[in-house]
Amino acid sequence: MEKHFAKADCIRLVLDNLNTHFEGLLIETFGIRKATRIMKKVQFIYTPKHASWLNMAEIEINAMDRQCTGGRIESKEKLESSVTIWSKERNENNRKIEWKFPADAVSV
């Protein structure tokens, strides 16, 4: 990260509220000195627990798993082919996630 973003003043990371997305993980991974250097440039931005965009991504991945990759895939080529066909069909049929969240459930 330091190598790729050496000139950055601030690196904003948009994350869900998963318990591993905190400074402690950086310390665990890189040690206190390097984690401290990294944290000087990092700003965590957490998505709301009630409406995380990751929930939508998880729904889509689950649909792909059930409809396309639910079994064991023999090879990378077979996986790529299956997912390409599934994605093309899904896009052509304008399939979308039906994300329903009541506005009154949002606490500001």
Helices and strands as residue ranges (DSSP letters): E 11-15, H 23-30, H 32-39, E 42-46, H 53-64, I 65-69, H 76-92, G 103-105
